[in-house]
């Protein structure tokens, strides 16, 4: 059975493939066909790409929905402050 996106987010957070920390900066723009760090599907030009920037690690790229799942899981685990 394929994993749900929520499970993928949890696995990638556990494996540090997804960062726990807040990015230094969050860019958003049109997709460029690059794969999403969560679902590994390309982010199409017709879609919005979120690109959290980190010092000392390659930027990650996420669909809006995948970004939302990542945020939600980090909040659930207490990696993020609750007041944003
Ligand atoms: Zn995605």
PDB file of the backbone (N, CA, C, O) and the ligand in Angstrom, with CONECT records:
HET     ZN  A 101       1
ATOM      1  N   UNK A   1       0.859  -1.198   0.000  1.00  0.00           N
ATOM      2  CA  UNK A   1       0.000   0.000   0.000  1.00  0.00           C
ATOM      3  C   UNK A   1       0.896   1.249   0.000  1.00  0.00           C
ATOM      4  O   UNK A   1       1.817   1.362   0.809  1.00  0.00           O
ATOM      5  N   UNK A   2       0.618   2.164  -0.900  1.00  0.00           N
ATOM      6  CA  UNK A   2       1.464   3.375  -0.927  1.00  0.00           C
ATOM      7  C   UNK A   2       1.298   4.187   0.348  1.00  0.00           C
ATOM      8  O   UNK A   2       0.238   4.192   0.975  1.00  0.00           O
ATOM      9  N   UNK A   3       2.360   4.863   0.707  1.00  0.00           N
ATOM     10  CA  UNK A   3       2.322   5.706   1.900  1.00  0.00           C
ATOM     11  C   UNK A   3       1.503   6.954   1.625  1.00  0.00           C
ATOM     12  O   UNK A   3       1.489   7.470   0.508  1.00  0.00           O
ATOM     13  N   UNK A   4       0.824   7.428   2.649  1.00  0.00           N
ATOM     14  CA  UNK A   4       0.149   8.720   2.524  1.00  0.00           C
ATOM     15  C   UNK A   4       1.194   9.820   2.593  1.00  0.00           C
ATOM     16  O   UNK A   4       2.308   9.613   3.076  1.00  0.00           O
ATOM     17  N   UNK A   5       0.817  10.986   2.103  1.00  0.00           N
ATOM     18  CA  UNK A   5       1.749  12.122   2.163  1.00  0.00           C
ATOM     19  C   UNK A   5       2.105  12.457   3.600  1.00  0.00           C
ATOM     20  O   UNK A   5       3.233  12.851   3.896  1.00  0.00           O
ATOM     21  N   UNK A   6       1.124  12.296   4.500  1.00  0.00           N
ATOM     22  CA  UNK A   6       1.406  12.554   5.910  1.00  0.00           C
ATOM     23  C   UNK A   6       2.491  11.625   6.453  1.00  0.00           C
ATOM     24  O   UNK A   6       3.367  12.050   7.207  1.00  0.00           O
ATOM     25  N   UNK A   7       2.423  10.355   6.059  1.00  0.00           N
ATOM     26  CA  UNK A   7       3.451   9.392   6.492  1.00  0.00           C
ATOM     27  C   UNK A   7       4.808   9.748   5.887  1.00  0.00           C
ATOM     28  O   UNK A   7       5.841   9.654   6.550  1.00  0.00           O
ATOM     29  N   UNK A   8       4.788  10.157   4.620  1.00  0.00           N
ATOM     30  CA  UNK A   8       6.044  10.537   3.962  1.00  0.00           C
ATOM     31  C   UNK A   8       6.679  11.717   4.698  1.00  0.00           C
ATOM     32  O   UNK A   8       7.888  11.737   4.928  1.00  0.00           O
ATOM     33  N   UNK A   9       5.851  12.701   5.065  1.00  0.00           N
ATOM     34  CA  UNK A   9       6.367  13.861   5.798  1.00  0.00           C
ATOM     35  C   UNK A   9       6.994  13.408   7.116  1.00  0.00           C
ATOM     36  O   UNK A   9       8.082  13.856   7.476  1.00  0.00           O
ATOM     37  N   UNK A  10       6.305  12.516   7.837  1.00  0.00           N
ATOM     38  CA  UNK A  10       6.833  12.052   9.129  1.00  0.00           C
ATOM     39  C   UNK A  10       8.148  11.304   8.936  1.00  0.00           C
ATOM     40  O   UNK A  10       9.104  11.513   9.683  1.00  0.00           O
ATOM     41  N   UNK A  11       8.192  10.426   7.923  1.00  0.00           N
ATOM     42  CA  UNK A  11       9.429   9.668   7.666  1.00  0.00           C
ATOM     43  C   UNK A  11      10.579  10.601   7.309  1.00  0.00           C
ATOM     44  O   UNK A  11      11.703  10.421   7.779  1.00  0.00           O
ATOM     45  N   UNK A  12      10.292  11.600   6.473  1.00  0.00           N
ATOM     46  CA  UNK A  12      11.369  12.485   6.021  1.00  0.00           C
ATOM     47  C   UNK A  12      11.845  13.407   7.145  1.00  0.00           C
ATOM     48  O   UNK A  12      13.021  13.766   7.205  1.00  0.00           O
ATOM     49  N   UNK A  13      10.932  13.783   8.025  1.00  0.00           N
ATOM     50  CA  UNK A  13      11.362  14.555   9.202  1.00  0.00           C
ATOM     51  C   UNK A  13      12.252  13.685  10.091  1.00  0.00           C
ATOM     52  O   UNK A  13      13.271  14.150  10.602  1.00  0.00           O
ATOM     53  N   UNK A  14      11.864  12.427  10.272  1.00  0.00           N
ATOM     54  CA  UNK A  14      12.666  11.518  11.103  1.00  0.00           C
ATOM     55  C   UNK A  14      14.049  11.313  10.502  1.00  0.00           C
ATOM     56  O   UNK A  14      15.037  11.193  11.227  1.00  0.00           O
ATOM     57  N   UNK A  15      14.117  11.272   9.157  1.00  0.00           N
ATOM     58  CA  UNK A  15      15.379  11.017   8.464  1.00  0.00           C
ATOM     59  C   UNK A  15      16.148  12.309   8.179  1.00  0.00           C
ATOM     60  O   UNK A  15      17.210  12.275   7.557  1.00  0.00           O
ATOM     61  N   UNK A  16      15.614  13.448   8.634  1.00  0.00           N
ATOM     62  CA  UNK A  16      16.214  14.768   8.374  1.00  0.00           C
ATOM     63  C   UNK A  16      16.273  15.121   6.889  1.00  0.00           C
ATOM     64  O   UNK A  16      17.014  16.024   6.500  1.00  0.00           O
ATOM     65  N   UNK A  17      15.507  14.425   6.061  1.00  0.00           N
ATOM     66  CA  UNK A  17      15.382  14.835   4.656  1.00  0.00           C
ATOM     67  C   UNK A  17      14.551  16.108   4.570  1.00  0.00           C
ATOM     68  O   UNK A  17      14.674  16.885   3.624  1.00  0.00           O
ATOM     69  N   UNK A  18      13.711  16.306   5.568  1.00  0.00           N
ATOM     70  CA  UNK A  18      12.993  17.568   5.729  1.00  0.00           C
ATOM     71  C   UNK A  18      13.487  18.214   7.015  1.00  0.00           C
ATOM     72  O   UNK A  18      13.572  17.556   8.052  1.00  0.00           O
ATOM     73  N   UNK A  19      13.814  19.512   6.949  1.00  0.00           N
ATOM     74  CA  UNK A  19      14.305  20.172   8.162  1.00  0.00           C
ATOM     75  C   UNK A  19      13.208  20.354   9.212  1.00  0.00           C
ATOM     76  O   UNK A  19      12.023  20.420   8.886  1.00  0.00           O
ATOM     77  N   UNK A  20      13.618  20.432  10.458  1.00  0.00           N
ATOM     78  CA  UNK A  20      12.688  20.700  11.564  1.00  0.00           C
ATOM     79  C   UNK A  20      12.599  22.187  11.846  1.00  0.00           C
ATOM     80  O   UNK A  20      11.567  22.679  12.302  1.00  0.00           O
ATOM     81  N   UNK A  21      13.683  22.903  11.574  1.00  0.00           N
ATOM     82  CA  UNK A  21      13.774  24.308  11.943  1.00  0.00           C
ATOM     83  C   UNK A  21      12.982  25.173  10.960  1.00  0.00           C
ATOM     84  O   UNK A  21      12.651  24.764   9.847  1.00  0.00           O
ATOM     85  N   UNK A  22      12.704  26.368  11.421  1.00  0.00           N
ATOM     86  CA  UNK A  22      12.127  27.369  10.546  1.00  0.00           C
ATOM     87  C   UNK A  22      13.182  27.832   9.555  1.00  0.00           C
ATOM     88  O   UNK A  22      14.350  27.967   9.918  1.00  0.00           O
ATOM     89  N   UNK A  23      12.787  28.081   8.299  1.00  0.00           N
ATOM     90  CA  UNK A  23      13.760  28.590   7.327  1.00  0.00           C
ATOM     91  C   UNK A  23      14.174  30.024   7.634  1.00  0.00           C
ATOM     92  O   UNK A  23      13.465  30.763   8.318  1.00  0.00           O
ATOM     93  N   UNK A  24      15.341  30.399   7.110  1.00  0.00           N
ATOM     94  CA  UNK A  24      15.793  31.780   7.207  1.00  0.00           C
ATOM     95  C   UNK A  24      14.841  32.681   6.411  1.00  0.00           C
ATOM     96  O   UNK A  24      14.531  33.803   6.811  1.00  0.00           O
ATOM     97  N   UNK A  25      14.395  32.152   5.282  1.00  0.00           N
ATOM     98  CA  UNK A  25      13.537  32.898   4.392  1.00  0.00           C
ATOM     99  C   UNK A  25      12.637  31.921   3.655  1.00  0.00           C
ATOM    100  O   UNK A  25      13.036  30.785   3.402  1.00  0.00           O
ATOM    101  N   UNK A  26      11.440  32.343   3.311  1.00  0.00           N
ATOM    102  CA  UNK A  26      10.541  31.485   2.539  1.00  0.00           C
ATOM    103  C   UNK A  26      10.195  32.183   1.228  1.00  0.00           C
ATOM    104  O   UNK A  26       9.548  33.230   1.219  1.00  0.00           O
ATOM    105  N   UNK A  27      10.632  31.591   0.134  1.00  0.00           N
ATOM    106  CA  UNK A  27      10.317  32.131  -1.189  1.00  0.00           C
ATOM    107  C   UNK A  27       9.127  31.378  -1.755  1.00  0.00           C
ATOM    108  O   UNK A  27       8.919  30.198  -1.471  1.00  0.00           O
ATOM    109  N   UNK A  28       8.358  32.082  -2.557  1.00  0.00           N
ATOM    110  CA  UNK A  28       7.270  31.419  -3.284  1.00  0.00           C
ATOM    111  C   UNK A  28       7.262  31.961  -4.705  1.00  0.00           C
ATOM    112  O   UNK A  28       7.490  33.150  -4.928  1.00  0.00           O
ATOM    113  N   UNK A  29       7.003  31.091  -5.649  1.00  0.00           N
ATOM    114  CA  UNK A  29       6.956  31.523  -7.046  1.00  0.00           C
ATOM    115  C   UNK A  29       6.368  30.416  -7.884  1.00  0.00           C
ATOM    116  O   UNK A  29       5.856  29.430  -7.353  1.00  0.00           O
ATOM    117  N   UNK A  30       6.437  30.573  -9.181  1.00  0.00           N
ATOM    118  CA  UNK A  30       5.933  29.532 -10.061  1.00  0.00           C
ATOM    119  C   UNK A  30       6.885  28.350 -10.069  1.00  0.00           C
ATOM    120  O   UNK A  30       8.101  28.509  -9.959  1.00  0.00           O
ATOM    121  N   UNK A  31       6.307  27.157 -10.201  1.00  0.00           N
ATOM    122  CA  UNK A  31       7.123  25.956 -10.293  1.00  0.00           C
ATOM    123  C   UNK A  31       8.007  25.980 -11.530  1.00  0.00           C
ATOM    124  O   UNK A  31       7.736  26.690 -12.498  1.00  0.00           O
ATOM    125  N   UNK A  32       9.077  25.180 -11.472  1.00  0.00           N
ATOM    126  CA  UNK A  32      10.013  25.086 -12.597  1.00  0.00           C
ATOM    127  C   UNK A  32      10.233  23.636 -13.018  1.00  0.00           C
ATOM    128  O   UNK A  32      11.231  23.302 -13.656  1.00  0.00           O
ATOM    129  N   UNK A  33       9.280  22.784 -12.647  1.00  0.00           N
ATOM    130  CA  UNK A  33       9.399  21.372 -13.024  1.00  0.00           C
ATOM    131  C   UNK A  33      10.348  20.580 -12.150  1.00  0.00           C
ATOM    132  O   UNK A  33      10.630  19.416 -12.436  1.00  0.00           O
ATOM    133  N   UNK A  34      10.847  21.197 -11.085  1.00  0.00           N
ATOM    134  CA  UNK A  34      11.748  20.488 -10.161  1.00  0.00           C
ATOM    135  C   UNK A  34      10.919  19.624  -9.213  1.00  0.00           C
ATOM    136  O   UNK A  34       9.782  19.974  -8.896  1.00  0.00           O
ATOM    137  N   UNK A  35      11.476  18.500  -8.757  1.00  0.00           N
ATOM    138  CA  UNK A  35      10.692  17.640  -7.873  1.00  0.00           C
ATOM    139  C   UNK A  35      10.477  18.244  -6.488  1.00  0.00           C
ATOM    140  O   UNK A  35      11.342  18.929  -5.941  1.00  0.00           O
ATOM    141  N   UNK A  36       9.319  17.973  -5.954  1.00  0.00           N
ATOM    142  CA  UNK A  36       8.963  18.383  -4.593  1.00  0.00           C
ATOM    143  C   UNK A  36       9.707  17.498  -3.599  1.00  0.00           C
ATOM    144  O   UNK A  36       9.809  16.289  -3.804  1.00  0.00           O
ATOM    145  N   UNK A  37      10.226  18.088  -2.526  1.00  0.00           N
ATOM    146  CA  UNK A  37      10.980  17.320  -1.529  1.00  0.00           C
ATOM    147  C   UNK A  37      10.085  16.315  -0.803  1.00  0.00           C
ATOM    148  O   UNK A  37      10.561  15.276  -0.345  1.00  0.00           O
ATOM    149  N   UNK A  38       8.797  16.622  -0.697  1.00  0.00           N
ATOM    150  CA  UNK A  38       7.892  15.684  -0.004  1.00  0.00           C
ATOM    151  C   UNK A  38       7.417  14.581  -0.949  1.00  0.00           C
ATOM    152  O   UNK A  38       7.745  13.413  -0.745  1.00  0.00           O
ATOM    153  N   UNK A  39       6.659  14.934  -1.967  1.00  0.00           N
ATOM    154  CA  UNK A  39       5.986  13.898  -2.776  1.00  0.00           C
ATOM    155  C   UNK A  39       6.823  13.453  -3.972  1.00  0.00           C
ATOM    156  O   UNK A  39       6.480  12.471  -4.630  1.00  0.00           O
ATOM    157  N   UNK A  40       7.916  14.159  -4.262  1.00  0.00           N
ATOM    158  CA  UNK A  40       8.847  13.821  -5.342  1.00  0.00           C
ATOM    159  C   UNK A  40       8.235  13.928  -6.737  1.00  0.00           C
ATOM    160  O   UNK A  40       8.811  13.457  -7.718  1.00  0.00           O
ATOM    161  N   UNK A  41       7.063  14.552  -6.810  1.00  0.00           N
ATOM    162  CA  UNK A  41       6.462  14.845  -8.117  1.00  0.00           C
ATOM    163  C   UNK A  41       6.934  16.225  -8.557  1.00  0.00           C
ATOM    164  O   UNK A  41       7.194  17.085  -7.715  1.00  0.00           O
ATOM    165  N   UNK A  42       7.049  16.451  -9.871  1.00  0.00           N
ATOM    166  CA  UNK A  42       7.485  17.775 -10.315  1.00  0.00           C
ATOM    167  C   UNK A  42       6.494  18.869  -9.908  1.00  0.00           C
ATOM    168  O   UNK A  42       5.282  18.657  -9.894  1.00  0.00           O
ATOM    169  N   UNK A  43       7.035  20.027  -9.583  1.00  0.00           N
ATOM    170  CA  UNK A  43       6.200  21.196  -9.323  1.00  0.00           C
ATOM    171  C   UNK A  43       6.076  21.927 -10.659  1.00  0.00           C
ATOM    172  O   UNK A  43       7.036  22.522 -11.149  1.00  0.00           O
ATOM    173  N   UNK A  44       4.900  21.872 -11.226  1.00  0.00           N
ATOM    174  CA  UNK A  44       4.681  22.353 -12.592  1.00  0.00           C
ATOM    175  C   UNK A  44       4.671  23.883 -12.631  1.00  0.00           C
ATOM    176  O   UNK A  44       4.466  24.555 -11.621  1.00  0.00           O
ATOM    177  N   UNK A  45       4.900  24.399 -13.828  1.00  0.00           N
ATOM    178  CA  UNK A  45       4.902  25.857 -14.000  1.00  0.00           C
ATOM    179  C   UNK A  45       3.574  26.494 -13.644  1.00  0.00           C
ATOM    180  O   UNK A  45       3.516  27.659 -13.250  1.00  0.00           O
ATOM    181  N   UNK A  46       2.505  25.719 -13.785  1.00  0.00           N
ATOM    182  CA  UNK A  46       1.166  26.237 -13.458  1.00  0.00           C
ATOM    183  C   UNK A  46       0.891  26.185 -11.957  1.00  0.00           C
ATOM    184  O   UNK A  46      -0.151  26.654 -11.500  1.00  0.00           O
ATOM    185  N   UNK A  47       1.828  25.612 -11.185  1.00  0.00           N
ATOM    186  CA  UNK A  47       1.631  25.485  -9.738  1.00  0.00           C
ATOM    187  C   UNK A  47       2.571  26.434  -8.995  1.00  0.00           C
ATOM    188  O   UNK A  47       3.596  26.862  -9.524  1.00  0.00           O
ATOM    189  N   UNK A  48       2.198  26.747  -7.767  1.00  0.00           N
ATOM    190  CA  UNK A  48       3.063  27.576  -6.929  1.00  0.00           C
ATOM    191  C   UNK A  48       4.079  26.678  -6.229  1.00  0.00           C
ATOM    192  O   UNK A  48       3.748  25.602  -5.730  1.00  0.00           O
ATOM    193  N   UNK A  49       5.316  27.149  -6.208  1.00  0.00           N
ATOM    194  CA  UNK A  49       6.392  26.432  -5.529  1.00  0.00           C
ATOM    195  C   UNK A  49       6.788  27.210  -4.284  1.00  0.00           C
ATOM    196  O   UNK A  49       7.017  28.418  -4.346  1.00  0.00           O
ATOM    197  N   UNK A  50       6.868  26.520  -3.159  1.00  0.00           N
ATOM    198  CA  UNK A  50       7.400  27.124  -1.941  1.00  0.00           C
ATOM    199  C   UNK A  50       8.834  26.675  -1.789  1.00  0.00           C
ATOM    200  O   UNK A  50       9.150  25.495  -1.937  1.00  0.00           O
ATOM    201  N   UNK A  51       9.692  27.621  -1.493  1.00  0.00           N
ATOM    202  CA  UNK A  51      11.116  27.290  -1.384  1.00  0.00           C
ATOM    203  C   UNK A  51      11.699  27.863  -0.102  1.00  0.00           C
ATOM    204  O   UNK A  51      12.218  28.979  -0.091  1.00  0.00           O
ATOM    205  N   UNK A  52      11.611  27.088   0.988  1.00  0.00           N
ATOM    206  CA  UNK A  52      12.234  27.531   2.242  1.00  0.00           C
ATOM    207  C   UNK A  52      13.762  27.527   2.092  1.00  0.00           C
ATOM    208  O   UNK A  52      14.349  26.558   1.611  1.00  0.00           O
ATOM    209  N   UNK A  53      14.387  28.624   2.510  1.00  0.00           N
ATOM    210  CA  UNK A  53      15.833  28.793   2.386  1.00  0.00           C
ATOM    211  C   UNK A  53      16.497  28.558   3.736  1.00  0.00           C
ATOM    212  O   UNK A  53      16.031  29.043   4.767  1.00  0.00           O
ATOM    213  N   UNK A  54      17.586  27.809   3.710  1.00  0.00           N
ATOM    214  CA  UNK A  54      18.342  27.541   4.931  1.00  0.00           C
ATOM    215  C   UNK A  54      19.795  27.906   4.726  1.00  0.00           C
ATOM    216  O   UNK A  54      20.341  27.732   3.637  1.00  0.00           O
ATOM    217  N   UNK A  55      20.417  28.411   5.769  1.00  0.00           N
ATOM    218  CA  UNK A  55      21.863  28.601   5.728  1.00  0.00           C
ATOM    219  C   UNK A  55      22.491  27.226   5.879  1.00  0.00           C
ATOM    220  O   UNK A  55      22.135  26.472   6.785  1.00  0.00           O
ATOM    221  N   UNK A  56      23.429  26.897   4.992  1.00  0.00           N
ATOM    222  CA  UNK A  56      24.178  25.656   5.148  1.00  0.00           C
ATOM    223  C   UNK A  56      23.468  24.401   4.709  1.00  0.00           C
ATOM    224  O   UNK A  56      23.922  23.302   5.027  1.00  0.00           O
ATOM    225  N   UNK A  57      22.374  24.522   3.993  1.00  0.00           N
ATOM    226  CA  UNK A  57      21.800  23.316   3.378  1.00  0.00           C
ATOM    227  C   UNK A  57      21.078  23.716   2.102  1.00  0.00           C
ATOM    228  O   UNK A  57      20.595  24.841   1.976  1.00  0.00           O
ATOM    229  N   UNK A  58      21.008  22.801   1.174  1.00  0.00           N
ATOM    230  CA  UNK A  58      20.386  23.098  -0.115  1.00  0.00           C
ATOM    231  C   UNK A  58      18.932  23.477   0.104  1.00  0.00           C
ATOM    232  O   UNK A  58      18.277  22.931   0.992  1.00  0.00           O
ATOM    233  N   UNK A  59      18.421  24.405  -0.694  1.00  0.00           N
ATOM    234  CA  UNK A  59      17.009  24.759  -0.531  1.00  0.00           C
ATOM    235  C   UNK A  59      16.123  23.558  -0.833  1.00  0.00           C
ATOM    236  O   UNK A  59      16.469  22.703  -1.648  1.00  0.00           O
ATOM    237  N   UNK A  60      14.986  23.506  -0.168  1.00  0.00           N
ATOM    238  CA  UNK A  60      14.021  22.464  -0.486  1.00  0.00           C
ATOM    239  C   UNK A  60      12.872  23.112  -1.248  1.00  0.00           C
ATOM    240  O   UNK A  60      12.642  24.315  -1.130  1.00  0.00           O
ATOM    241  N   UNK A  61      12.164  22.325  -2.017  1.00  0.00           N
ATOM    242  CA  UNK A  61      11.067  22.823  -2.848  1.00  0.00           C
ATOM    243  C   UNK A  61       9.818  22.014  -2.539  1.00  0.00           C
ATOM    244  O   UNK A  61       9.859  20.789  -2.428  1.00  0.00           O
ATOM    245  N   UNK A  62       8.712  22.724  -2.403  1.00  0.00           N
ATOM    246  CA  UNK A  62       7.496  22.046  -1.968  1.00  0.00           C
ATOM    247  C   UNK A  62       6.274  22.595  -2.693  1.00  0.00           C
ATOM    248  O   UNK A  62       6.188  23.790  -2.977  1.00  0.00           O
ATOM    249  N   UNK A  63       5.320  21.693  -2.990  1.00  0.00           N
ATOM    250  CA  UNK A  63       3.981  22.148  -3.382  1.00  0.00           C
ATOM    251  C   UNK A  63       3.333  22.835  -2.174  1.00  0.00           C
ATOM    252  O   UNK A  63       3.731  22.612  -1.031  1.00  0.00           O
ATOM    253  N   UNK A  64       2.346  23.658  -2.443  1.00  0.00           N
ATOM    254  CA  UNK A  64       1.630  24.315  -1.335  1.00  0.00           C
ATOM    255  C   UNK A  64       1.065  23.283  -0.369  1.00  0.00           C
ATOM    256  O   UNK A  64       1.214  23.412   0.846  1.00  0.00           O
ATOM    257  N   UNK A  65       0.413  22.258  -0.915  1.00  0.00           N
ATOM    258  CA  UNK A  65      -0.201  21.242  -0.057  1.00  0.00           C
ATOM    259  C   UNK A  65       0.844  20.498   0.765  1.00  0.00           C
ATOM    260  O   UNK A  65       0.635  20.221   1.946  1.00  0.00           O
ATOM    261  N   UNK A  66       1.970  20.178   0.133  1.00  0.00           N
ATOM    262  CA  UNK A  66       3.044  19.463   0.824  1.00  0.00           C
ATOM    263  C   UNK A  66       3.670  20.355   1.889  1.00  0.00           C
ATOM    264  O   UNK A  66       4.014  19.885   2.974  1.00  0.00           O
ATOM    265  N   UNK A  67       3.818  21.635   1.582  1.00  0.00           N
ATOM    266  CA  UNK A  67       4.317  22.597   2.558  1.00  0.00           C
ATOM    267  C   UNK A  67       3.386  22.645   3.772  1.00  0.00           C
ATOM    268  O   UNK A  67       3.840  22.695   4.915  1.00  0.00           O
ATOM    269  N   UNK A  68       2.071  22.629   3.505  1.00  0.00           N
ATOM    270  CA  UNK A  68       1.089  22.672   4.586  1.00  0.00           C
ATOM    271  C   UNK A  68       1.196  21.450   5.502  1.00  0.00           C
ATOM    272  O   UNK A  68       1.080  21.564   6.722  1.00  0.00           O
ATOM    273  N   UNK A  69       1.418  20.284   4.895  1.00  0.00           N
ATOM    274  CA  UNK A  69       1.560  19.057   5.698  1.00  0.00           C
ATOM    275  C   UNK A  69       2.827  19.098   6.548  1.00  0.00           C
ATOM    276  O   UNK A  69       2.832  18.675   7.704  1.00  0.00           O
ATOM    277  N   UNK A  70       3.889  19.611   5.959  1.00  0.00           N
ATOM    278  CA  UNK A  70       5.166  19.731   6.672  1.00  0.00           C
ATOM    279  C   UNK A  70       5.008  20.682   7.857  1.00  0.00           C
ATOM    280  O   UNK A  70       5.459  20.386   8.964  1.00  0.00           O
ATOM    281  N   UNK A  71       4.362  21.829   7.615  1.00  0.00           N
ATOM    282  CA  UNK A  71       4.117  22.785   8.695  1.00  0.00           C
ATOM    283  C   UNK A  71       3.268  22.156   9.796  1.00  0.00           C
ATOM    284  O   UNK A  71       3.563  22.292  10.983  1.00  0.00           O
ATOM    285  N   UNK A  72       2.216  21.468   9.379  1.00  0.00           N
ATOM    286  CA  UNK A  72       1.285  20.894  10.358  1.00  0.00           C
ATOM    287  C   UNK A  72       1.994  19.851  11.224  1.00  0.00           C
ATOM    288  O   UNK A  72       1.785  19.794  12.435  1.00  0.00           O
ATOM    289  N   UNK A  73       2.827  19.034  10.594  1.00  0.00           N
ATOM    290  CA  UNK A  73       3.519  17.987  11.354  1.00  0.00           C
ATOM    291  C   UNK A  73       4.561  18.602  12.300  1.00  0.00           C
ATOM    292  O   UNK A  73       4.733  18.142  13.429  1.00  0.00           O
ATOM    293  N   UNK A  74       5.252  19.644  11.826  1.00  0.00           N
ATOM    294  CA  UNK A  74       6.223  20.298  12.710  1.00  0.00           C
ATOM    295  C   UNK A  74       5.517  20.957  13.888  1.00  0.00           C
ATOM    296  O   UNK A  74       6.024  20.951  15.009  1.00  0.00           O
ATOM    297  N   UNK A  75       4.337  21.529  13.625  1.00  0.00           N
ATOM    298  CA  UNK A  75       3.600  22.167  14.715  1.00  0.00           C
ATOM    299  C   UNK A  75       3.134  21.106  15.711  1.00  0.00           C
ATOM    300  O   UNK A  75       3.219  21.298  16.924  1.00  0.00           O
ATOM    301  N   UNK A  76       2.634  19.970  15.176  1.00  0.00           N
ATOM    302  CA  UNK A  76       2.149  18.897  16.032  1.00  0.00           C
ATOM    303  C   UNK A  76       3.257  18.372  16.946  1.00  0.00           C
ATOM    304  O   UNK A  76       3.015  18.026  18.102  1.00  0.00           O
ATOM    305  N   UNK A  77       4.476  18.319  16.405  1.00  0.00           N
ATOM    306  CA  UNK A  77       5.601  17.801  17.187  1.00  0.00           C
ATOM    307  C   UNK A  77       6.227  18.848  18.102  1.00  0.00           C
ATOM    308  O   UNK A  77       7.115  18.539  18.897  1.00  0.00           O
ATOM    309  N   UNK A  78       5.760  20.082  17.985  1.00  0.00           N
ATOM    310  CA  UNK A  78       6.311  21.126  18.835  1.00  0.00           C
ATOM    311  C   UNK A  78       7.608  21.726  18.314  1.00  0.00           C
ATOM    312  O   UNK A  78       8.321  22.389  19.068  1.00  0.00           O
ATOM    313  N   UNK A  79       7.933  21.507  17.031  1.00  0.00           N
ATOM    314  CA  UNK A  79       9.121  22.126  16.452  1.00  0.00           C
ATOM    315  C   UNK A  79       8.883  23.602  16.138  1.00  0.00           C
ATOM    316  O   UNK A  79       9.824  24.389  16.034  1.00  0.00           O
ATOM    317  N   UNK A  80       7.625  23.953  15.993  1.00  0.00           N
ATOM    318  CA  UNK A  80       7.274  25.333  15.652  1.00  0.00           C
ATOM    319  C   UNK A  80       6.564  25.970  16.831  1.00  0.00           C
ATOM    320  O   UNK A  80       5.897  25.284  17.606  1.00  0.00           O
ATOM    321  N   UNK A  81       6.707  27.280  16.968  1.00  0.00           N
ATOM    322  CA  UNK A  81       5.862  27.948  17.963  1.00  0.00           C
ATOM    323  C   UNK A  81       4.409  27.869  17.544  1.00  0.00           C
ATOM    324  O   UNK A  81       4.109  27.819  16.352  1.00  0.00           O
ATOM    325  N   UNK A  82       3.519  27.856  18.493  1.00  0.00           N
ATOM    326  CA  UNK A  82       2.100  27.700  18.186  1.00  0.00           C
ATOM    327  C   UNK A  82       1.404  29.006  17.836  1.00  0.00           C
ATOM    328  O   UNK A  82       0.256  29.012  17.391  1.00  0.00           O
ATOM    329  N   UNK A  83       2.100  30.096  18.038  1.00  0.00           N
ATOM    330  CA  UNK A  83       1.411  31.382  17.960  1.00  0.00           C
ATOM    331  C   UNK A  83       1.561  32.071  16.608  1.00  0.00           C
ATOM    332  O   UNK A  83       1.343  33.280  16.519  1.00  0.00           O
ATOM    333  N   UNK A  84       1.922  31.350  15.565  1.00  0.00           N
ATOM    334  CA  UNK A  84       1.923  32.021  14.258  1.00  0.00           C
ATOM    335  C   UNK A  84       0.670  31.592  13.509  1.00  0.00           C
ATOM    336  O   UNK A  84       0.447  32.027  12.379  1.00  0.00           O
TER     337      UNK A  84
HETATM  338 ZN    ZN A 101       4.658  17.818  -3.320  1.00  0.00          ZN
END
